[in-house]
């Protein structure tokens, strides 16, 4: 068989089995925000947020290739400016968020990153120190974003 025919067919077959690595880089919308409490109960914070401020459904969350993250909210919908700006670093499946403005804690939040189809799932288990500083009984938060 002709080599000029075999190589393109081989490359086509090999490339069909390869998938591109998923990345946080892009524009996302929040689809879920679940708090799991120490006692095992779950609180759907997304539902609560949307009930209080329906415009939250239209907020876009942007992760840039240069390690910046911020939100784009409709006018008069929640905080804006530097409060929503941060940088992030990824190491393996750990994403650490460094806020541009101090939010009153001395913690950098590190999330475990997972992907499911067109969704980005960030989960974080709170440490004792975080719980104390936040006056919270939350054990874990799971935030789900959908790529747009």
N, CA, C and O of each residue as an XYZ file, in Angstrom:
592
protein
N       0.835     -1.179      0.000
C       0.000      0.000      0.000
C       0.884      1.247      0.000
O       2.001      1.213      0.515
N       0.413      2.298     -0.548
C       1.152      3.535     -0.674
C       1.333      4.219      0.687
O       0.371      4.399      1.434
N       2.619      4.609      1.006
C       2.916      5.267      2.285
C       2.168      6.590      2.428
O       1.789      6.974      3.535
N       1.959      7.270      1.338
C       1.281      8.559      1.395
C      -0.174      8.415      1.812
O      -0.783      9.380      2.273
N      -0.725      7.250      1.661
C      -2.088      6.985      2.078
C      -2.122      6.496      3.526
O      -3.019      6.872      4.281
N      -1.171      5.673      3.917
C      -1.156      5.066      5.249
C      -0.936      6.114      6.338
O      -1.640      6.096      7.348
N       0.018      7.020      6.162
C       0.309      8.013      7.216
C      -0.890      8.903      7.539
O      -1.196      9.076      8.719
N      -1.575      9.467      6.567
C      -2.742     10.289      6.915
C      -3.837      9.486      7.615
O      -4.477      9.991      8.538
N      -4.060      8.243      7.187
C      -5.071      7.398      7.824
C      -4.645      7.094      9.263
O      -5.476      7.135     10.171
N      -3.372      6.791      9.481
C      -2.854      6.524     10.821
C      -3.043      7.754     11.716
O      -3.520      7.628     12.844
N      -2.676      8.930     11.227
C      -2.826     10.160     12.009
C      -4.286     10.443     12.329
O      -4.601     10.892     13.431
N      -5.171     10.190     11.393
C      -6.592     10.394     11.616
C      -7.098      9.457     12.709
O      -7.849      9.880     13.588
N      -6.694      8.191     12.663
C      -7.111      7.228     13.681
C      -6.577      7.604     15.058
O      -7.320      7.575     16.039
N      -5.306      7.954     15.140
C      -4.705      8.319     16.425
C      -5.377      9.566     16.978
O      -5.694      9.613     18.167
N      -5.602     10.574     16.145
C      -6.202     11.821     16.630
C      -7.642     11.625     17.072
O      -8.131     12.388     17.905
N      -8.330     10.635     16.543
C      -9.714     10.411     16.947
C      -9.801      9.872     18.374
O     -10.844      9.994     19.015
N      -8.722      9.278     18.876
C      -8.716      8.759     20.237
C      -8.216      9.791     21.243
O      -8.341      9.586     22.450
N      -7.657     10.883     20.768
C      -7.133     11.915     21.651
C      -8.208     12.946     21.925
O      -8.962     13.323     21.027
N      -8.279     13.403     23.165
C      -9.188     14.494     23.486
C      -8.340     15.633     23.999
O      -7.310     15.420     24.638
N      -8.775     16.828     23.718
C      -8.012     17.961     24.199
C      -8.197     18.072     25.705
O      -9.273     17.796     26.236
N      -7.132     18.479     26.383
C      -7.187     18.632     27.823
C      -8.177     19.729     28.163
O      -8.213     20.776     27.518
N      -8.975     19.476     29.179
C      -9.926     20.489     29.597
C      -9.204     21.533     30.427
O      -8.212     21.237     31.092
N      -9.704     22.745     30.381
C      -9.060     23.855     31.046
C     -10.106     24.754     31.694
O     -11.255     24.805     31.257
N      -9.693     25.459     32.736
C     -10.591     26.425     33.368
C     -10.688     27.701     32.543
O     -11.618     28.487     32.723
N      -9.738     27.911     31.642
C      -9.706     29.132     30.843
C     -10.980     29.223     30.005
O     -11.327     28.295     29.276
N     -11.665     30.355     30.122
C     -12.880     30.566     29.355
C     -13.896     31.365     30.140
O     -13.593     31.935     31.189
N     -15.110     31.396     29.610
C     -16.213     32.126     30.229
C     -17.245     31.099     30.699
O     -17.598     30.172     29.969
N     -17.716     31.283     31.922
C     -18.589     30.311     32.586
C     -19.792     31.006     33.210
O     -19.758     32.207     33.477
N     -20.841     30.248     33.435
C     -21.984     30.699     34.238
C     -22.142     29.718     35.396
O     -21.926     28.514     35.251
N     -22.520     30.259     36.533
C     -22.710     29.422     37.716
C     -23.993     28.615     37.569
O     -25.048     29.162     37.248
N     -23.896     27.325     37.805
C     -25.060     26.451     37.710
C     -25.367     25.767     39.039
O     -26.428     25.165     39.205
N     -24.435     25.865     39.977
C     -24.664     25.230     41.266
C     -23.708     25.753     42.310
O     -22.551     26.058     42.023
N     -24.212     25.851     43.536
C     -23.410     26.315     44.654
C     -23.969     25.585     45.868
O     -24.955     26.019     46.464
N     -23.342     24.487     46.225
C     -23.861     23.602     47.255
C     -22.956     23.623     48.482
O     -21.752     23.387     48.382
N     -23.549     23.906     49.636
C     -22.822     23.823     50.900
C     -23.194     22.522     51.582
O     -24.374     22.200     51.725
N     -22.195     21.785     51.997
C     -22.427     20.571     52.778
C     -21.984     20.884     54.196
O     -20.830     21.237     54.437
N     -22.912     20.750     55.130
C     -22.666     21.133     56.506
C     -22.015     19.974     57.283
O     -22.015     18.828     56.832
N     -21.467     20.300     58.450
C     -20.821     19.284     59.288
C     -21.754     18.122     59.612
O     -21.308     16.980     59.718
N     -23.043     18.405     59.770
C     -24.006     17.350     60.117
C     -24.509     16.581     58.899
O     -25.372     15.712     59.026
N     -23.972     16.899     57.710
C     -24.345     16.184     56.489
C     -25.472     16.824     55.704
O     -25.731     16.428     54.568
N     -26.147     17.804     56.284
C     -27.212     18.464     55.530
C     -26.599     19.281     54.397
O     -25.436     19.680     54.444
N     -27.413     19.510     53.393
C     -26.953     20.242     52.215
C     -27.805     21.487     52.031
O     -29.025     21.455     52.192
N     -27.140     22.580     51.690
C     -27.837     23.834     51.438
C     -27.562     24.270     50.007
O     -26.410     24.454     49.614
N     -28.624     24.433     49.236
C     -28.527     24.864     47.846
C     -28.408     26.384     47.814
O     -29.413     27.091     47.740
N     -27.185     26.877     47.870
C     -26.947     28.316     47.911
C     -27.284     28.979     46.573
O     -27.626     30.161     46.544
N     -27.193     28.248     45.486
C     -27.541     28.780     44.166
C     -29.013     29.176     44.140
O     -29.374     30.257     43.673
N     -29.841     28.296     44.642
C     -31.284     28.551     44.683
C     -31.576     29.785     45.542
O     -32.397     30.624     45.170
N     -30.902     29.891     46.689
C     -31.086     31.034     47.583
C     -30.637     32.329     46.915
O     -31.341     33.337     46.968
N     -29.451     32.297     46.278
C     -28.939     33.484     45.602
C     -29.885     33.959     44.498
O     -30.155     35.153     44.373
N     -30.380     33.024     43.707
C     -31.264     33.389     42.596
C     -32.608     33.918     43.090
O     -33.228     34.766     42.450
N     -33.045     33.406     44.231
C     -34.300     33.886     44.803
C     -34.147     35.333     45.272
O     -35.042     36.154     45.075
N     -33.006     35.636     45.893
C     -32.758     36.988     46.397
C     -32.409     37.972     45.283
O     -32.819     39.132     45.317
N     -31.659     37.506     44.309
C     -31.202     38.363     43.210
C     -31.238     37.568     41.904
O     -30.226     36.984     41.516
N     -32.374     37.535     41.225
C     -32.486     36.756     39.982
C     -31.432     37.106     38.934
O     -31.095     36.279     38.086
N     -30.910     38.339     38.992
C     -29.899     38.753     38.011
C     -28.603     37.936     38.138
O     -27.771     37.944     37.230
N     -28.437     37.241     39.251
C     -27.250     36.405     39.448
C     -27.114     35.355     38.339
O     -26.006     34.917     38.029
N     -28.217     34.962     37.757
C     -28.190     33.957     36.682
C     -27.456     34.462     35.447
O     -27.014     33.667     34.618
N     -27.324     35.784     35.320
C     -26.693     36.368     34.139
C     -25.232     36.767     34.355
O     -24.609     37.344     33.463
N     -24.693     36.467     35.517
C     -23.292     36.796     35.775
C     -22.396     35.819     35.025
O     -22.632     34.611     35.020
N     -21.369     36.366     34.395
C     -20.375     35.550     33.694
C     -19.104     35.541     34.534
O     -18.699     36.568     35.078
N     -18.486     34.379     34.634
C     -17.237     34.218     35.372
C     -16.145     33.919     34.359
O     -16.245     32.973     33.578
N     -15.103     34.737     34.384
C     -14.054     34.652     33.373
C     -12.740     34.199     34.019
O     -12.295     34.765     35.018
N     -12.138     33.177     33.432
C     -10.807     32.712     33.800
C      -9.923     32.942     32.579
O     -10.160     32.358     31.521
N      -8.911     33.786     32.719
C      -8.052     34.091     31.582
C      -6.849     33.151     31.537
O      -6.514     32.502     32.528
N      -6.217     33.089     30.388
C      -5.018     32.260     30.214
C      -3.831     32.824     30.985
O      -2.851     32.115     31.212
N      -3.904     34.093     31.391
C      -2.805     34.718     32.139
C      -2.985     34.574     33.651
O      -2.222     35.165     34.416
N      -3.979     33.800     34.095
C      -4.159     33.540     35.519
C      -5.008     34.557     36.248
O      -4.937     34.658     37.473
N      -5.807     35.308     35.522
C      -6.722     36.251     36.165
C      -8.129     35.677     36.131
O      -8.493     34.926     35.227
N      -8.908     36.049     37.138
C     -10.317     35.674     37.138
C     -11.130     36.852     37.651
O     -10.694     37.609     38.519
N     -12.335     36.982     37.082
C     -13.225     38.067     37.486
C     -14.628     37.731     37.014
O     -14.834     36.800     36.236
N     -15.595     38.513     37.502
C     -16.964     38.294     37.044
C     -17.446     39.509     36.281
O     -16.995     40.632     36.509
N     -18.369     39.262     35.372
C     -19.024     40.314     34.594
C     -20.506     40.242     34.949
O     -21.220     39.341     34.507
N     -20.955     41.201     35.751
C     -22.339     41.196     36.220
C     -23.158     42.247     35.496
O     -22.634     43.281     35.081
N     -24.460     41.975     35.346
C     -25.336     43.015     34.805
C     -25.304     44.230     35.739
O     -24.981     44.105     36.920
N     -25.632     45.374     35.213
C     -25.652     46.607     35.997
C     -26.528     46.425     37.246
O     -27.602     45.827     37.179
N     -26.060     46.942     38.371
C     -26.784     46.887     39.649
C     -27.070     45.461     40.128
O     -28.106     45.195     40.737
N     -26.146     44.561     39.847
C     -26.329     43.171     40.279
C     -25.103     42.718     41.066
O     -24.163     42.150     40.511
N     -25.134     42.977     42.342
C     -24.060     42.505     43.207
C     -22.813     43.352     43.124
O     -22.768     44.359     42.417
N     -21.790     42.923     43.866
C     -20.546     43.700     43.899
C     -19.830     43.636     42.555
O     -19.989     42.692     41.782
N     -19.058     44.645     42.314
C     -18.305     44.683     41.069
C     -16.899     45.166     41.346
O     -16.430     45.146     42.484
N     -16.239     45.596     40.303
C     -14.895     46.145     40.442
C     -13.902     45.136     40.996
O     -13.968     43.943     40.703
N     -12.972     45.652     41.812
C     -11.893     44.819     42.325
C     -12.369     43.720     43.267
O     -11.651     42.741     43.470
N     -13.571     43.858     43.853
C     -14.073     42.813     44.743
C     -14.236     41.481     44.028
O     -14.154     40.427     44.659
N     -14.464     41.514     42.732
C     -14.654     40.265     41.991
C     -13.390     39.838     41.253
O     -13.403     38.840     40.532
N     -12.315     40.572     41.424
C     -11.069     40.245     40.710
C     -10.122     39.461     41.601
O      -9.998     39.715     42.799
N      -9.463     38.507     40.978
C      -8.483     37.678     41.683
C      -7.518     37.117     40.655
O      -7.734     37.230     39.448
N      -6.469     36.521     41.145
C      -5.607     35.720     40.287
C      -5.765     34.278     40.745
O      -6.244     34.008     41.846
N      -5.359     33.370     39.892
C      -5.419     31.964     40.274
C      -4.180     31.252     39.770
O      -3.543     31.659     38.799
N      -3.865     30.172     40.471
C      -2.766     29.299     40.071
C      -3.287     27.870     40.086
O      -4.065     27.476     40.955
N      -2.835     27.107     39.100
C      -3.238     25.700     39.037
C      -2.006     24.828     39.139
O      -0.994     25.066     38.481
N      -2.113     23.818     39.974
C      -1.083     22.800     40.096
C      -1.802     21.459     40.134
O      -2.469     21.131     41.115
N      -1.664     20.695     39.071
C      -2.412     19.441     38.976
C      -3.897     19.755     38.927
O      -4.357     20.490     38.053
N      -4.650     19.187     39.880
C      -6.089     19.474     39.922
C      -6.440     20.415     41.076
O      -7.586     20.455     41.524
N      -5.442     21.175     41.555
C      -5.671     22.146     42.628
C      -5.613     23.560     42.069
O      -4.630     23.947     41.437
N      -6.676     24.329     42.306
C      -6.755     25.710     41.857
C      -6.781     26.596     43.100
O      -7.681     26.480     43.932
N      -5.796     27.476     43.221
C      -5.715     28.389     44.361
C      -6.099     29.784     43.901
O      -5.589     30.288     42.901
N      -7.010     30.400     44.649
C      -7.515     31.730     44.324
C      -6.861     32.753     45.248
O      -6.840     32.589     46.468
N      -6.331     33.811     44.640
C      -5.697     34.900     45.381
C      -6.493     36.169     45.103
O      -6.339     36.771     44.040
N      -7.359     36.594     46.058
C      -8.188     37.780     45.832
C      -7.346     39.040     45.664
O      -6.293     39.183     46.285
N      -7.822     39.951     44.818
C      -7.135     41.219     44.614
C      -7.327     42.124     45.835
O      -6.432     42.883     46.206
N      -8.505     42.030     46.449
C      -8.840     42.804     47.635
C      -9.027     41.835     48.792
O      -9.704     40.818     48.643
N      -8.434     42.139     49.945
C      -8.587     41.283     51.119
C     -10.055     41.217     51.524
O     -10.743     42.235     51.597
N     -10.513     40.009     51.782
C     -11.901     39.823     52.187
C     -12.013     39.625     53.698
O     -13.029     39.141     54.195
N     -10.966     40.000     54.417
C     -11.013     39.931     55.872
C     -10.491     38.636     56.467
O     -10.501     38.467     57.687
N     -10.039     37.732     55.633
C      -9.429     36.499     56.149
C      -8.002     36.427     55.611
O      -7.652     37.083     54.631
N      -7.208     35.627     56.268
C      -5.820     35.456     55.833
C      -5.634     34.166     55.043
O      -4.527     33.634     54.968
N      -6.706     33.667     54.460
C      -6.656     32.383     53.787
C      -6.677     32.535     52.274
O      -7.362     33.399     51.727
N      -5.922     31.688     51.622
C      -6.062     31.523     50.181
C      -6.883     30.252     50.015
O      -6.569     29.225     50.618
N      -7.918     30.315     49.213
C      -8.779     29.157     49.042
C      -8.262     28.306     47.900
O      -8.015     28.796     46.798
N      -8.102     27.023     48.184
C      -7.682     26.077     47.160
C      -8.825     25.105     46.906
O      -9.350     24.480     47.827
N      -9.195     24.994     45.643
C     -10.281     24.111     45.221
C      -9.716     22.910     44.480
O      -8.675     22.998     43.829
N     -10.409     21.804     44.585
C     -10.123     20.654     43.743
C     -10.936     20.843     42.468
O     -12.137     21.108     42.518
N     -10.270     20.704     41.332
C     -10.888     20.940     40.028
C     -11.280     19.608     39.398
O     -10.503     18.654     39.385
N     -12.498     19.568     38.881
C     -12.955     18.406     38.116
C     -13.772     18.926     36.934
O     -14.325     20.025     36.978
N     -13.835     18.125     35.893
C     -14.620     18.482     34.715
C     -15.602     17.361     34.426
O     -15.286     16.181     34.582
N     -16.794     17.746     34.004
C     -17.801     16.781     33.564
C     -18.475     17.404     32.357
O     -19.263     18.341     32.483
N     -18.156     16.876     31.190
C     -18.640     17.414     29.917
C     -18.286     18.894     29.828
O     -17.102     19.231     29.833
N     -19.273     19.793     29.747
C     -18.980     21.220     29.627
C     -19.074     21.944     30.973
O     -19.310     23.151     31.030
N     -18.886     21.187     32.047
C     -18.970     21.765     33.384
C     -17.622     21.737     34.090
O     -16.836     20.800     33.949
N     -17.387     22.791     34.850
C     -16.230     22.912     35.730
C     -16.762     22.792     37.147
O     -17.672     23.524     37.536
N     -16.202     21.876     37.917
C     -16.667     21.649     39.284
C     -15.513     21.940     40.230
O     -14.468     21.293     40.175
N     -15.720     22.927     41.099
C     -14.721     23.300     42.095
C     -15.237     22.901     43.465
O     -16.351     23.261     43.846
N     -14.427     22.158     44.204
C     -14.839     21.777     45.559
C     -13.742     22.160     46.545
O     -12.552     22.113     46.235
N     -14.177     22.538     47.736
C     -13.252     22.968     48.781
C     -13.760     22.469     50.123
O     -14.915     22.695     50.483
N     -12.889     21.790     50.861
C     -13.203     21.380     52.226
C     -12.624     22.402     53.176
O     -11.432     22.705     53.129
N     -13.474     22.935     54.044
C     -13.048     23.973     54.967
C     -12.185     23.407     56.092
O     -12.480     22.346     56.642
N     -11.119     24.127     56.423
C     -10.267     23.751     57.553
C     -10.909     24.276     58.839
O     -11.829     25.093     58.798
N     -10.419     23.804     59.959
C     -10.897     24.297     61.257
C     -10.702     25.807     61.369
O     -11.588     26.524     61.832
N      -9.542     26.275     60.943
C      -9.243     27.711     61.019
C     -10.202     28.516     60.147
O     -10.656     29.584     60.559
N     -10.517     28.023     58.950
C     -11.454     28.727     58.068
C     -12.842     28.776     58.696
O     -13.501     29.815     58.685
N     -13.278     27.646     59.241
C     -14.597     27.591     59.883
C     -14.681     28.597     61.023
O     -15.689     29.286     61.186
N     -13.628     28.671     61.797
C     -13.593     29.597     62.923
C     -13.642     31.048     62.439
O     -14.423     31.849     62.953
N     -12.829     31.376     61.472
C     -12.778     32.745     60.949
C     -14.085     33.148     60.276
O     -14.496     34.306     60.354
N     -14.735     32.202     59.620
C     -15.983     32.485     58.903
C     -17.217     32.275     59.777
O     -18.335     32.563     59.352
N     -17.018     31.771     61.005
C     -18.139     31.452     61.911
C     -19.134     30.544     61.200
O     -20.334     30.819     61.158
N     -18.612     29.467     60.649
C     -19.414     28.592     59.802
C     -19.334     27.146     60.265
O     -18.333     26.707     60.832
N     -20.406     26.425     60.009
C     -20.438     24.984     60.253
C     -20.439     24.221     58.928
O     -20.837     23.058     58.857
N     -19.983     24.906     57.889
C     -19.915     24.275     56.575
C     -18.681     23.381     56.509
O     -17.589     23.779     56.913
N     -18.869     22.193     56.004
C     -17.765     21.245     55.834
C     -17.118     21.420     54.465
O     -15.895     21.371     54.333
N     -17.954     21.625     53.451
C     -17.456     21.660     52.068
C     -18.366     22.521     51.217
O     -19.563     22.637     51.480
N     -17.782     23.125     50.192
C     -18.562     23.840     49.183
C     -18.235     23.235     47.821
O     -17.082     22.921     47.525
N     -19.261     23.082     47.008
C     -19.092     22.574     45.652
C     -19.759     23.576     44.704
O     -20.971     23.788     44.747
N     -18.937     24.181     43.853
C     -19.433     25.178     42.902
C     -19.347     24.577     41.505
O     -18.309     24.053     41.102
N     -20.438     24.660     40.785
C     -20.491     24.111     39.433
C     -20.724     25.241     38.435
O     -21.667     26.022     38.562
N     -19.841     25.307     37.441
C     -19.961     26.279     36.372
C     -20.191     25.537     35.054
O     -19.730     24.411     34.868
N     -20.908     26.190     34.155
C     -21.098     25.647     32.805
C     -20.460     26.592     31.808
O     -20.660     27.806     31.855
N     -19.682     26.004     30.897
C     -19.012     26.813     29.877
C     -20.054     27.429     28.944
O     -21.015     26.777     28.537
N     -19.833     28.709     28.616
C     -20.756     29.361     27.679
C     -19.972     29.832     26.456
O     -20.551     30.409     25.536
